[in-house]
Amino acid sequence: MATLHHKNPATGPHLLLVDDDRLVLTTMACALALAGYQVSTAESADEAENWLTEGHQRPQLVILDVQMPGQSGLTLAQRLRELDHVPFMMLSAYSDQATVMQATQQGALSYAVKPIDPAQLIPMIEASLARANELQALRTTRQQLQTALDNERDINAAVGITMMQHRLSRKAAFDLLRQGARNQRCKLIELAQGIIKATETINL
């Protein structure tokens, strides 16, 4: 049974290497560890997926082989997207356009053809890590914007409910909610969501 190994601890980015060729895996892992990366390895896609779902430290980049016995690297790539957008790049002995296209469609940040010298791989790893950070920043910004929009919608709904219940102008209703949040020492959005929930319960 294949085992997952942890190389010597380092201070660089954490990489997870996935390749069924033990010689390739060991050679690459040692070279990257010497270059300062934190390196973990797995000898199959199934082993890598199990490790990722067991709560271990999330790798900053997964480097996986395309063709492996059992679950392929392309299948694992799909799972990586589902597992909190874990970023990855792909290695393959094949450079045909169809394989490269499949890897790109799955979200691969880069694609390298084996055999490849680890020294040549490092610039690709660094470029992939930089792109992964950019994408994560975009996702964070998008989520923050969505949260702000959702909060604004809920506050507006609560203001509308307060206007109807107390026959107040919009400004007076908003001021009443803001004062209520201060009195209860809670955020305005928390009070607004409580009002919406209470109204929905009454209307059931």
N, C-alpha and C positions, 0 to 999 in steps of 0.2 A: 504494500500500500504506500502511495506517495506521501511524503511528509512535507510540511511547510517549514522553511528555515528562516531564522532571523540572523542577519549578518551583524558584524560589529557595530555598536551604536555610534552614530555620527550626528552632526548638527545640521546637515543639509536636508533638503526635501526628502520625504518618505516615498520610495518607489516600491511598487509591487510588480515583480517579473513573473510572467506566466508562460511557460514553454515546456513541452513534453520531452525535449532533448536535454538530458541532464548535463551533458558536457557544455552545451551552449549556455544553459542556465547558470551553471557554476562559474564558468569563465566570465560571463557578463556581470554576474552579481559581484564577484570579487573585484573586477575592474571598477565598477561603479561605486562600490563601498570605499575603495582606495581613493576615489575622486571626491569623497566626502558625503555621499548620499547615504541615507538610511535605507537599507534594502531588505525586503522580504521576498521570498520566492514560493511559487507553487508549480507543481508539475502537471496540472490539468486545470481545465476551466471549472470543473465541478469543485475541485479542491479550493480554488480561488474564491468561488462564489460562497462556499460554506464558510470560509474564513471571514469574508466581508460581512456576512450576515450574523456572525457570532459576536459582534461588538468590539472587534479589535480596532486599533487606531486606523482611521480612514487614511488611505494613501493619497498623496497629492497628485500622483500620476500612476496609472497602470500601464505596463508595457506588455502586450500580449501577442502571442503567435496566432496567425490566422488558422492554420491547419493543425488540429490536434485530435487524437483519438477521443471518441465520446463527444461531448459537447464542444463545438468549434469555438474559435475565438470570436467569430462574428456573432454567435449566439450569446456568448458572455458579454459582448459589447452592448447588446440590447439590454441585458440585465444591469449593466453598469449605469446606463442612462436612467433606469428605474430606481436604482439604489442611490438616490440623492445626487444624481448627476456626477458620478465619480468620473473624472477625466481620464482619457486613455489615448495611447498611440499604438500602432500595430506594426508587427514585424512579420515578414513572410518570405518564403523562398520564391514566391510567385509575384511577378510584376505586371501581369496581364490587366488590361483596362477594366474588365468586369470585376475582378477582385478588389482593385483599388477603388472603384466606384462604390461597391458594397460597403467597404470600410468607411468611406467618406460619408455615405448616407447614414451610417450608424453613429456618426459623430466623431470619428477618429480625428485627433488634432494633427497627426502626421502619420506617415507611412514609410517604412524603411524596408529595403530588400536585403535578405540575408544571403551570404554572410556579410556582416558589417563590423568594422572595427569599433570597439567601445569609444575610442577617441573621436570617431566620426559621429557616433550616436549622441554624445553629450550636447553638442549644439542643438540637435533636434529635440532633446529632452528639455533644454532650457527654453527653447522657443515654444514648446508645448505647454510648459508650466506657466509661461507668461500669458499665453492665450487663455489657459484655464482660469487664471486669476482675473483676466478681463471679463470672461463670460460669467464668472461668479459675481463680480461687481455689478454687471448688468442685471443678473437675476435678483440680486439684493435690492437694487434701485427699483426694479419693476415691482417687487413685493412691497417695498415701502410705499410706493405710489398707490398700489392697489389698496393697501391698508388705510392710507389717508383718504382715498375716495370712499371706501366703505364706512369709515368713521364719519365723514362729512354727511353721507346719506343717512346714517342712523341719527345723527344729531338733528338734521333737518326734519326727519320723521317725528322725533320726540318733541321738537318745537311745534310742529303742526298739531300733534295730539294735545299739547299744553294749551295752545291757542284755542282749540275747540272746547276743551274741558273748562277753561276759566274765562273764556270770551275775552282774550287778550290780543293786543297787536303782536306782530312777529317779534319786534324788539323787546317788548315787555315779557313775552313768553321766554325768549332767550335769556334775558336778564334773570328771570325767576329760576330757570334751570341752572344757570351759572352760580347763583347764590345758593341753591340747593346742594350743588356739588361741593361748594366750600363748607357749608354747614355739616355735610356728611363726611367731609374730608376724603372725597373720592374724585376721580377724574370725571370730566363732563361726559366723556364717551361711555363710561361705566353707568352713570346715572341714566343717560339716554337709552342705553340698551336695556336697563331695568324697566324703564317706562314702556318700551316697546314690548317686552316680554309680558309685563303685567296686562297690557292692553290685549295682546293676543290670547292670553289665558281667559280673560273676561269674555272675549268674543267666541270662544270655543263652544 
